[in-house]
Each structure stands twice: as C-alpha cells, then as structure tokens.
C-alpha cells in the first residue's frame, strides 16, 4: 500500500499479478538506483528513484481500480517502500557525498534508513484511524524525492558531492527528522480525480508537464522542496493560531 494511497488494509489473501507488477517495477528501479549510484552514475540513480516513486503511486491505484487489493499486495508494497525510499536514498546520498564525512556520513545515512522504517511502521499502524486529509510526518516517497532531487541538481550543476558533503548531511538529517516528526502534511485526498474538471485545470496539467520537461532536476527539486517546507509552515501557523486562541480566551 502506497503512502499516497491511505486505505484500510485489505483482508483478501489472494495474490494478484497486475498491481504486483507495478510494485516489482518500482522495486527494480529502486535497486537499480543503488547500483547506478555505486558506479558513480548519479543522474541515472536519481531518475531511477523518481521512476520508483511513480510506480509506487500507481500500484495501489491500479489495485483499487481493478478490484485486486490484497493483504499480500499491501505487505509487498510496504517492503518495497523500505527498499526504494529508505535504503536506496540513503546509499545514493552516501555514494554521492556522505562518504567523505567518514563515520558521520554513514551514521547520517543509517539514521535516514531507520527513520524511514519508523515512518512506515507508524503509517501502517495508523491506517484507517488517522485523518486522511493529512499525513503525520513527511511521507517517505517525498523524502526520497527530495534526496534524489538534491543529488540530481548537484550533478546537473557539476557540483561534486565531496564539496558540499556537510550540506548533504544536513539535508539528509533534516529530511529524516521530518519523517518521524509529528509535523502535518497535506495529503490532497480531498481532490476528486474522477469528477469533471474545467478546461483551465487540464491546461495547468499540460503546462506542468512542459515545465518539468524543460528542466527536470531544477523543477522537481523545487516542487518537492516546497512541499517539504509546507509542513513546518503549517505547524507554525497552527501554533500561532493556538496561542492566539489562548490569549483571546483570557
């Protein structure tokens, strides 16, 4: 079950081929990103991580549309998420820049992987009980996308990971901390993708594709960075509103 597709865990025990094909494709892309990163092909590794993210978003939707949801599929998807969005980003970031920090580097990578495992465990136990309008903590696919975007944009600007290894470690640690935090993030579950939309909405989608195609590393990094920052901004706003209410009630 994808983190972007929060539903009750299905009770059917059967194994269905179609949704698991997408999950396996995502797992393959995540594993290939590790191999590419180890060989120093960081652009390919970053792109593979984004492919894994797309596959992760599709498997749950395909399962629901075709009526092939199952307990096996949910568990398989969760394990795939751990590899694609926990182990893979940590190792790619380590190969790119964290390795030059010695023990601090690999400990930062481990903290990211452990934070992803904790994030997934908490998510799985909250399915069906949490407010579907919000995620508690940064979703791990988004965290992985930010790490992939950082590596990709660094490669695009021909910035060696070694020269900004401290910055890379800071991004990795901050992203991992947001995953296990109680900061809320909009899930956009209220968007009705099946209903009628205006012509303007379709035009916006087309322009979005054109913008991404124009400069993928910069645009994707900017988009996911804005989403990552939206959580702390929402937390500050909620905190300010609570303080204002307490002041008014006195």
ROLO-634351 format. One record per residue: x, y, z of N, C-alpha, C in turn. Coordinates in nm, 3 decimals. Atoms other than C-alpha are relative to their C-alpha. Last residue first. Example, Ala and Ser with C-alpha at 12.3 -4.5 7.8 and 13.67 -1.06 7.14 Angstrom:
BEGIN
      nu      nv      nw     cau     cav     caw      cu      cv      cw
  -0.082  -0.119  -0.006   1.367  -0.106   0.714  -0.077   0.109   0.073
   0.089  -0.119   0.000   1.230  -0.450   0.780   0.090   0.120   0.000
***
This chain:
BEGIN
      nu      nv      nw     cau     cav     caw      cu      cv      cw
  -0.033  -0.052  -0.133  -0.820   3.502   2.890  -0.081   0.126   0.032
   0.088   0.062  -0.100  -0.988   3.325   2.598   0.028   0.052   0.141
   0.134  -0.056   0.008  -0.836   3.565   2.345  -0.093  -0.056   0.106
  -0.005  -0.140  -0.041  -0.479   3.486   2.451  -0.139   0.061   0.001
  -0.021  -0.002  -0.144  -0.544   3.112   2.436   0.000   0.142   0.051
   0.125   0.042  -0.065  -0.695   3.147   2.089   0.013   0.004   0.151
   0.095  -0.109   0.012  -0.395   3.349   1.967  -0.133  -0.034   0.070
  -0.041  -0.105  -0.095  -0.154   3.090   2.104  -0.099   0.117  -0.004
   0.028   0.050  -0.135  -0.343   2.814   1.923   0.036   0.105   0.105
   0.145  -0.005  -0.020  -0.345   3.014   1.598  -0.038  -0.047   0.140
   0.038  -0.140  -0.019   0.030   3.075   1.622  -0.149   0.014   0.026
  -0.049  -0.041  -0.132   0.095   2.704   1.674  -0.039   0.144   0.030
   0.087   0.061  -0.101  -0.126   2.614   1.378   0.041   0.043   0.140
   0.132  -0.064   0.008   0.058   2.863   1.156  -0.095  -0.054   0.105
  -0.013  -0.134  -0.056   0.400   2.740   1.272  -0.135   0.072   0.000
  -0.017   0.016  -0.145   0.300   2.378   1.205   0.009   0.136   0.068
   0.132   0.033  -0.055   0.168   2.467   0.858   0.006  -0.014   0.152
   0.080  -0.123   0.011   0.500   2.637   0.777  -0.139  -0.022   0.059
  -0.038  -0.094  -0.107   0.689   2.334   0.913  -0.079   0.130  -0.004
   0.032   0.059  -0.130   0.486   2.107   0.680   0.039   0.091   0.116
   0.140  -0.031  -0.033   0.497   2.333   0.374  -0.040  -0.055   0.137
   0.006  -0.120  -0.084   0.879   2.317   0.374  -0.142   0.034   0.042
  -0.067   0.032  -0.128   0.876   1.958   0.245  -0.009   0.118   0.096
   0.090   0.086  -0.077   0.619   2.053  -0.020   0.061  -0.036   0.136
   0.114  -0.080  -0.046   0.827   2.349  -0.136  -0.096  -0.084   0.083
  -0.049  -0.084  -0.109   1.138   2.129  -0.151  -0.113   0.085   0.057
  -0.002   0.082  -0.121   0.943   1.876  -0.355   0.056   0.076   0.119
   0.136   0.043  -0.038   0.849   2.133  -0.618   0.002  -0.078   0.131
   0.073  -0.115  -0.054   1.192   2.299  -0.626  -0.138  -0.041   0.048
  -0.058  -0.034  -0.131   1.376   1.968  -0.666  -0.076   0.115   0.064
   0.040   0.103  -0.096   1.138   1.862  -0.943   0.055   0.029   0.139
   0.145  -0.011  -0.025   1.179   2.190  -1.131  -0.043  -0.102   0.106
   0.030  -0.123  -0.075   1.558   2.206  -1.101  -0.147   0.006   0.039
  -0.061  -0.003  -0.134   1.624   1.844  -1.194  -0.037   0.122   0.081
   0.045   0.093  -0.104   1.361   1.822  -1.471   0.069   0.014   0.135
  -0.120   0.014  -0.085   1.442   2.139  -1.672  -0.035  -0.091   0.118
  -0.095  -0.107   0.031   1.207   2.195  -1.968   0.128  -0.013   0.081
  -0.082   0.042   0.114   1.033   1.857  -1.929   0.106   0.104  -0.034
  -0.089   0.107  -0.047   0.913   1.957  -1.581   0.094  -0.045  -0.113
  -0.097  -0.060  -0.091   0.774   2.286  -1.712   0.100  -0.103   0.050
  -0.097  -0.075   0.080   0.607   2.117  -2.008   0.109   0.060   0.087
  -0.085   0.096   0.070   0.442   1.862  -1.781   0.107   0.071  -0.082
  -0.087   0.061  -0.101   0.316   2.140  -1.555   0.095  -0.101  -0.064
  -0.110  -0.093  -0.026   0.186   2.332  -1.856   0.097  -0.055   0.104
  -0.087   0.000   0.118  -0.021   2.030  -1.959   0.120   0.091   0.022
  -0.070   0.129   0.001  -0.161   1.991  -1.606   0.098  -0.005  -0.117
  -0.102  -0.007  -0.105  -0.247   2.363  -1.592   0.082  -0.128   0.004
  -0.108  -0.083   0.051  -0.428   2.334  -1.926   0.114   0.011   0.101
  -0.074   0.084   0.095  -0.635   2.046  -1.791   0.119   0.076  -0.056
  -0.072   0.098  -0.080  -0.736   2.262  -1.494   0.083  -0.093  -0.089
  -0.115  -0.066  -0.058  -0.826   2.550  -1.727   0.084  -0.098   0.081
  -0.103  -0.003   0.104  -1.057   2.323  -1.927   0.129   0.061   0.054
   0.009  -0.105   0.100  -1.254   2.266  -1.609   0.112  -0.012  -0.103
  -0.089  -0.113  -0.027  -1.271   1.937  -1.426  -0.016   0.103  -0.111
  -0.024  -0.089   0.113  -1.535   1.665  -1.407   0.090   0.116   0.043
   0.105  -0.090   0.040  -1.500   1.409  -1.130   0.038   0.086  -0.119
   0.094   0.070   0.087  -1.268   1.109  -1.100  -0.110   0.093  -0.053
  -0.064   0.026   0.130  -0.965   1.295  -0.965  -0.095  -0.066  -0.099
   0.082   0.100   0.069  -1.162   1.448  -0.678   0.056  -0.021  -0.141
   0.009  -0.023   0.143  -0.904   1.626  -0.463  -0.077  -0.113  -0.067
   0.129  -0.062   0.033  -0.989   1.585  -0.095  -0.015   0.029  -0.148
   0.102   0.102   0.021  -0.707   1.335  -0.054  -0.134   0.059  -0.041
   0.077  -0.031   0.121  -0.457   1.616  -0.104  -0.102  -0.109  -0.033
  -0.002   0.121   0.083  -0.233   1.455   0.162  -0.071   0.020  -0.133
   0.122   0.022   0.076  -0.147   1.785   0.330   0.015  -0.126  -0.086
  -0.013  -0.033   0.141   0.147   1.747   0.565  -0.132  -0.029  -0.071
   0.104   0.045   0.093   0.140   1.750   0.944   0.030   0.049  -0.142
   0.038  -0.107   0.091   0.450   1.774   1.163  -0.099  -0.054  -0.103
   0.147  -0.010  -0.002   0.450   1.500   1.426  -0.050   0.115  -0.087
   0.057  -0.107  -0.081   0.812   1.413   1.347  -0.153  -0.010   0.001
   0.042   0.058  -0.129   0.948   1.079   1.223  -0.060   0.106   0.093
   0.076   0.123   0.020   0.967   1.183   0.857  -0.055  -0.055   0.132
   0.137  -0.036   0.035   1.070   1.539   0.946  -0.086  -0.124  -0.021
   0.066  -0.047  -0.121   1.379   1.406   1.124  -0.146   0.038  -0.027
   0.029   0.116  -0.083   1.482   1.207   0.817  -0.076   0.041   0.126
   0.108   0.073   0.065   1.453   1.516   0.600  -0.041  -0.122   0.082
   0.122  -0.078  -0.016   1.662   1.721   0.842  -0.120  -0.073  -0.060
   0.042   0.006  -0.140   1.928   1.451   0.866  -0.130   0.076   0.023
   0.039   0.138  -0.031   1.955   1.406   0.488  -0.054  -0.009   0.143
   0.127   0.027   0.068   1.956   1.781   0.421  -0.051  -0.138   0.035
   0.104  -0.079  -0.065   2.226   1.841   0.684  -0.136  -0.025  -0.061
   0.031   0.065  -0.127   2.435   1.553   0.551  -0.110   0.075   0.073
   0.074   0.122   0.031   2.415   1.700   0.200  -0.041  -0.073   0.128
   0.136  -0.042   0.036   2.521   2.040   0.332  -0.087  -0.121  -0.028
   0.062  -0.045  -0.126   2.823   1.882   0.502  -0.144   0.044  -0.024
   0.039   0.117  -0.079   2.909   1.687   0.184  -0.069   0.039   0.131
   0.114  -0.045  -0.082   2.905   2.004  -0.026  -0.050  -0.115   0.088
  -0.013  -0.142  -0.033   3.248   1.975  -0.191  -0.115   0.052   0.086
  -0.104  -0.019  -0.102   3.252   1.593  -0.178   0.006   0.145   0.046
   0.060   0.022  -0.132   2.923   1.571  -0.365   0.098   0.025   0.113
  -0.037   0.128  -0.062   3.095   1.724  -0.665  -0.062  -0.013   0.139
  -0.052  -0.025  -0.134   2.897   2.013  -0.818   0.036  -0.135   0.063
  -0.137   0.051  -0.006   2.856   1.962  -1.192   0.067   0.037   0.133
  -0.087  -0.117  -0.011   2.544   2.182  -1.195   0.147  -0.038   0.009
   0.032  -0.087   0.112   2.338   1.888  -1.324   0.089   0.125   0.000
  -0.063   0.056   0.119   2.511   1.651  -1.082  -0.021   0.091  -0.120
  -0.143  -0.012  -0.020   2.416   1.870  -0.788   0.077  -0.050  -0.120
  -0.032  -0.140   0.029   2.064   1.901  -0.930   0.149   0.028   0.024
   0.014  -0.028   0.144   2.039   1.522  -0.948   0.039   0.143  -0.033
  -0.111   0.064   0.071   2.178   1.461  -0.600  -0.003   0.034  -0.148
  -0.125  -0.064  -0.043   1.942   1.714  -0.442   0.120  -0.058  -0.076
  -0.009  -0.130   0.065   1.648   1.589  -0.647   0.128   0.073   0.036
  -0.033   0.024   0.141   1.713   1.231  -0.537   0.015   0.132  -0.075
  -0.139   0.045   0.004   1.722   1.344  -0.174   0.045  -0.023  -0.143
  -0.083  -0.116  -0.032   1.399   1.543  -0.220   0.149  -0.037  -0.004
  -0.002  -0.088   0.117   1.233   1.252  -0.399   0.087   0.122   0.025
  -0.092   0.060   0.097   1.330   1.018  -0.115   0.012   0.087  -0.124
  -0.135  -0.015  -0.056   1.163   1.249   0.137   0.104  -0.055  -0.097
  -0.038  -0.140   0.019   0.855   1.267  -0.086   0.140   0.027   0.053
  -0.030  -0.022   0.141   0.839   0.887  -0.107   0.042   0.144  -0.029
  -0.134   0.044   0.041   0.886   0.872   0.275   0.024   0.009  -0.151
   0.008   0.131   0.068   0.583   1.085   0.356   0.135  -0.042  -0.055
  -0.025  -0.008   0.145   0.685   1.372   0.591  -0.011  -0.139  -0.063
  -0.138   0.021   0.041   0.531   1.327   0.935   0.012   0.004  -0.151
  -0.077  -0.036  -0.119   0.167   1.279   1.019   0.146  -0.034  -0.028
  -0.098   0.099  -0.041  -0.002   1.281   0.679   0.067   0.051   0.127
  -0.138  -0.033  -0.035  -0.310   1.497   0.645   0.082  -0.126   0.023
  -0.039  -0.127   0.064  -0.654   1.497   0.487   0.147   0.033   0.023
  -0.049   0.024   0.135  -0.698   1.128   0.568   0.040   0.128  -0.073
   0.070  -0.094   0.086  -0.721   1.199   0.940   0.058  -0.011  -0.140
  -0.050  -0.137   0.010  -0.571   0.890   1.105  -0.089   0.084  -0.092
   0.029  -0.076  -0.122  -0.761   0.576   1.205   0.040   0.146  -0.011
   0.139   0.015  -0.038  -0.790   0.360   0.891  -0.039   0.080   0.122
   0.091   0.010   0.114  -0.417   0.318   0.854  -0.142  -0.025   0.049
   0.101  -0.105  -0.005  -0.243   0.428   1.174  -0.100  -0.006  -0.113
   0.084   0.020  -0.119  -0.043   0.108   1.231  -0.111   0.104   0.012
   0.076   0.124   0.012   0.090   0.109   0.875  -0.091  -0.024   0.119
   0.105  -0.016   0.100   0.191   0.476   0.897  -0.089  -0.125  -0.008
   0.104  -0.085  -0.058   0.380   0.423   1.221  -0.116   0.017  -0.097
   0.065   0.077  -0.107   0.572   0.128   1.076  -0.113   0.082   0.062
   0.088   0.099   0.060   0.642   0.322   0.756  -0.075  -0.081   0.105
   0.110  -0.071   0.067   0.781   0.622   0.943  -0.100  -0.098  -0.060
   0.091  -0.046  -0.105   0.989   0.401   1.172  -0.121   0.070  -0.059
   0.062   0.118  -0.058   1.143   0.223   0.874  -0.100   0.038   0.108
   0.097   0.050   0.098   1.205   0.556   0.700  -0.073  -0.122   0.054
   0.116  -0.090  -0.007   1.369   0.697   1.013  -0.109  -0.045  -0.098
   0.077   0.036  -0.119   1.599   0.392   1.026  -0.125   0.086   0.013
   0.063   0.130   0.024   1.711   0.450   0.666  -0.087  -0.042   0.119
   0.105  -0.017   0.101   1.773   0.821   0.729  -0.074  -0.132  -0.024
   0.111  -0.069  -0.067   1.960   0.750   1.051  -0.115   0.020  -0.097
   0.074   0.099  -0.079   2.174   0.496   0.863  -0.121   0.064   0.069
   0.073   0.086   0.092   2.273   0.756   0.603  -0.083  -0.104   0.075
   0.109  -0.081   0.054   2.366   1.003   0.875  -0.086  -0.082  -0.095
   0.100  -0.008  -0.106   2.569   0.732   1.050  -0.120   0.085  -0.044
   0.080   0.122   0.003   2.744   0.661   0.721  -0.102  -0.005   0.113
   0.069   0.023   0.126   2.849   1.021   0.681  -0.085  -0.125   0.003
   0.119  -0.086   0.000   2.934   1.095   1.043  -0.083  -0.025  -0.125
   0.102   0.061  -0.084   3.169   0.795   1.040  -0.129   0.082   0.003
  -0.041   0.108  -0.088   3.367   0.931   0.746  -0.116  -0.058   0.079
   0.007  -0.046  -0.139   3.246   1.263   0.610   0.038  -0.109   0.099
  -0.118  -0.082  -0.028   3.358   1.187   0.254   0.002   0.055   0.142
  -0.115   0.087  -0.028   3.110   0.900   0.230   0.125   0.079   0.038
  -0.016   0.027  -0.142   2.824   1.147   0.265   0.124  -0.083   0.033
  -0.068  -0.100  -0.081   2.865   1.294  -0.082   0.029  -0.037   0.144
  -0.021  -0.130   0.064   2.748   1.087  -0.376   0.082   0.096   0.085
  -0.095   0.014   0.111   2.789   0.730  -0.251   0.035   0.135  -0.061
  -0.130   0.037  -0.056   2.624   0.819   0.081   0.106  -0.009  -0.111
  -0.057  -0.120  -0.064   2.339   1.005  -0.088   0.137  -0.028   0.058
  -0.033  -0.092   0.109   2.280   0.704  -0.314   0.063   0.127   0.056
  -0.122   0.047   0.064   2.301   0.469  -0.014   0.043   0.090  -0.116
  -0.110  -0.006  -0.095   2.049   0.663   0.196   0.132  -0.040  -0.067
  -0.046  -0.138  -0.014   1.818   0.724  -0.099   0.120   0.014   0.094
  -0.054  -0.058   0.124   1.814   0.348  -0.177   0.044   0.145   0.015
  -0.137   0.046   0.026   1.776   0.211   0.177   0.061   0.070  -0.121
  -0.079  -0.001  -0.121   1.470   0.411   0.278   0.146  -0.033  -0.028
   0.003  -0.133  -0.060   1.257   0.513  -0.017   0.073   0.008   0.133
  -0.006  -0.110   0.096   1.309   0.223  -0.258   0.017   0.136   0.067
  -0.119   0.007   0.085   1.400  -0.051  -0.008   0.013   0.127  -0.084
  -0.117  -0.007  -0.087   1.151   0.041   0.263   0.129  -0.002  -0.082
  -0.021  -0.139  -0.041   0.886   0.116   0.003   0.125   0.015   0.087
  -0.061  -0.068   0.113   0.929  -0.233  -0.144   0.029   0.147   0.033
  -0.140   0.044   0.003   0.861  -0.381   0.199   0.075   0.066  -0.116
  -0.067  -0.062  -0.114   0.543  -0.172   0.226   0.148  -0.037   0.004
  -0.022  -0.141   0.031   0.435  -0.271  -0.125   0.075   0.070   0.113
  -0.105  -0.006   0.102   0.479  -0.640  -0.051   0.035   0.145  -0.032
  -0.127   0.029  -0.067   0.277  -0.605   0.270   0.118   0.008  -0.098
  -0.029  -0.108  -0.095  -0.013  -0.431   0.094   0.135  -0.021   0.067
  -0.043  -0.118   0.074  -0.002  -0.670  -0.201   0.038   0.115   0.091
  -0.134   0.026   0.053  -0.015  -0.972   0.029   0.054   0.123  -0.071
  -0.092  -0.016  -0.112  -0.311  -0.827   0.218   0.144  -0.023  -0.045
  -0.021   0.119  -0.082  -0.494  -0.795  -0.112   0.096   0.032   0.113
  -0.069  -0.029  -0.126  -0.637  -0.535  -0.347   0.012  -0.127   0.082
  -0.100   0.104  -0.029  -0.728  -0.667  -0.693   0.082   0.033   0.125
   0.053   0.087  -0.105  -1.054  -0.480  -0.755   0.095  -0.111   0.039
   0.025   0.135   0.055  -0.925  -0.343  -1.087  -0.056  -0.096   0.104
   0.079  -0.011   0.122  -0.947   0.026  -0.995  -0.039  -0.136  -0.056
   0.137  -0.040  -0.034  -0.835  -0.042  -0.639  -0.089   0.007  -0.123
   0.065   0.105  -0.079  -0.529  -0.245  -0.739  -0.144   0.037   0.032
   0.036   0.109   0.092  -0.436   0.001  -1.013  -0.074  -0.110   0.075
   0.111  -0.048   0.081  -0.447   0.288  -0.763  -0.047  -0.107  -0.098
   0.121  -0.001  -0.082  -0.230   0.097  -0.517  -0.122   0.044  -0.079
   0.040   0.137  -0.035   0.031   0.010  -0.781  -0.129  -0.003   0.082
   0.092   0.067   0.091   0.042   0.353  -0.943  -0.053  -0.133   0.052
   0.128  -0.069   0.003   0.192   0.577  -0.676  -0.104  -0.071  -0.084
   0.062   0.012  -0.132   0.469   0.330  -0.603  -0.136   0.069   0.004
   0.054   0.136  -0.010   0.545   0.305  -0.974  -0.071  -0.021   0.134
   0.117   0.006   0.088   0.583   0.684  -0.990  -0.066  -0.138   0.009
   0.106  -0.077  -0.064   0.815   0.684  -0.686  -0.128  -0.005  -0.083
   0.051   0.083  -0.110   1.027   0.406  -0.835  -0.116   0.070   0.071
   0.080   0.106   0.064   1.060   0.614  -1.154  -0.061  -0.091   0.107
   0.127  -0.061   0.037   1.173   0.908  -0.940  -0.091  -0.100  -0.070
   0.076  -0.023  -0.123   1.439   0.689  -0.781  -0.135   0.064  -0.029
   0.055   0.130  -0.040   1.552   0.570  -1.123  -0.082   0.012   0.128
   0.115   0.025   0.088   1.596   0.932  -1.233  -0.067  -0.132   0.039
   0.107  -0.092  -0.039   1.819   0.997  -0.934  -0.125  -0.024  -0.082
   0.051   0.043  -0.130   2.032   0.688  -0.996  -0.117   0.087   0.044
   0.083   0.119   0.025   2.066   0.776  -1.365  -0.061  -0.049   0.131
   0.119  -0.047   0.072   2.191   1.123  -1.270  -0.096  -0.115  -0.027
   0.097  -0.057  -0.094   2.420   0.973  -1.007  -0.124   0.056  -0.069
   0.095  -0.054   0.098   2.612   0.739  -1.235  -0.118   0.061   0.077
  -0.022  -0.142   0.022   2.902   0.695  -0.990  -0.091   0.064  -0.103
  -0.088  -0.016   0.116   2.911   0.316  -1.015   0.028   0.147  -0.031
  -0.128   0.062  -0.034   2.771   0.275  -0.662   0.101   0.016  -0.114
  -0.071  -0.087  -0.094   2.498   0.523  -0.751   0.137  -0.055   0.037
  -0.048  -0.115   0.076   2.396   0.321  -1.057   0.079   0.096   0.090
  -0.110   0.046   0.086   2.374   0.001  -0.849   0.060   0.118  -0.077
  -0.114   0.032  -0.087   2.167   0.173  -0.581   0.121  -0.039  -0.084
  -0.055  -0.129  -0.043   1.938   0.330  -0.844   0.120  -0.022   0.091
  -0.090  -0.045   0.106   1.894  -0.018  -0.996   0.063   0.135   0.035
  -0.124   0.077  -0.009   1.755  -0.137  -0.664   0.100   0.045  -0.105
  -0.071  -0.038  -0.122   1.497   0.142  -0.658   0.133  -0.073   0.015
  -0.055  -0.134   0.021   1.401   0.087  -1.022   0.078   0.047   0.122
  -0.112   0.012   0.095   1.360  -0.288  -0.962   0.067   0.136  -0.020
  -0.110   0.062  -0.074   1.147  -0.225  -0.655   0.123  -0.013  -0.087
  -0.054  -0.101  -0.091   0.928   0.013  -0.853   0.119  -0.052   0.078
  -0.068  -0.097   0.086   0.886  -0.245  -1.131   0.061   0.112   0.085
  -0.129   0.059   0.036   0.806  -0.507  -0.866   0.080   0.095  -0.089
  -0.084  -0.001  -0.120   0.534  -0.284  -0.722   0.138  -0.054  -0.030
  -0.042  -0.139  -0.023   0.394  -0.220  -1.069   0.091   0.010   0.123
  -0.093  -0.033   0.108   0.388  -0.593  -1.147   0.053   0.142   0.017
  -0.133   0.040  -0.043   0.234  -0.652  -0.804   0.105   0.019  -0.109
  -0.059  -0.102  -0.088  -0.068  -0.446  -0.909   0.141  -0.035   0.046
  -0.010  -0.134   0.056  -0.127  -0.672  -1.214   0.057   0.104   0.097
  -0.119  -0.030   0.079  -0.041  -1.018  -1.079   0.013   0.148  -0.033
   0.041  -0.046   0.131  -0.287  -1.066  -0.795   0.121   0.052  -0.076
  -0.110  -0.075   0.060  -0.205  -1.275  -0.490  -0.041   0.034  -0.143
  -0.049   0.037   0.133  -0.502  -1.391  -0.284   0.115   0.088  -0.045
  -0.129   0.067  -0.010  -0.536  -1.336   0.091   0.059  -0.037  -0.135
  -0.011   0.112   0.093  -0.814  -1.082   0.088   0.140  -0.057  -0.002
  -0.006   0.128  -0.069  -0.821  -0.873   0.407   0.011  -0.118  -0.095
   0.092   0.100   0.051  -0.741  -0.535   0.259   0.021  -0.134   0.067
  -0.077   0.113   0.053  -0.559  -0.283   0.482  -0.096  -0.108  -0.047
  -0.003   0.113  -0.091  -0.791   0.015   0.519   0.077  -0.115  -0.065
   0.129   0.066  -0.013  -0.692   0.299   0.290   0.013  -0.111   0.103
   0.029   0.046  -0.134  -0.407   0.550   0.252  -0.142  -0.055   0.008
   0.129   0.065   0.020  -0.298   0.576  -0.106  -0.044  -0.063   0.131
   0.087  -0.097   0.061  -0.007   0.822  -0.109  -0.139  -0.057  -0.023
   0.028  -0.104  -0.098   0.178   0.609   0.141  -0.091   0.106  -0.059
  -0.080  -0.120   0.009   0.146   0.328  -0.107  -0.037   0.100   0.107
   0.084  -0.120   0.000   0.000   0.000   0.000   0.087   0.125   0.000
***
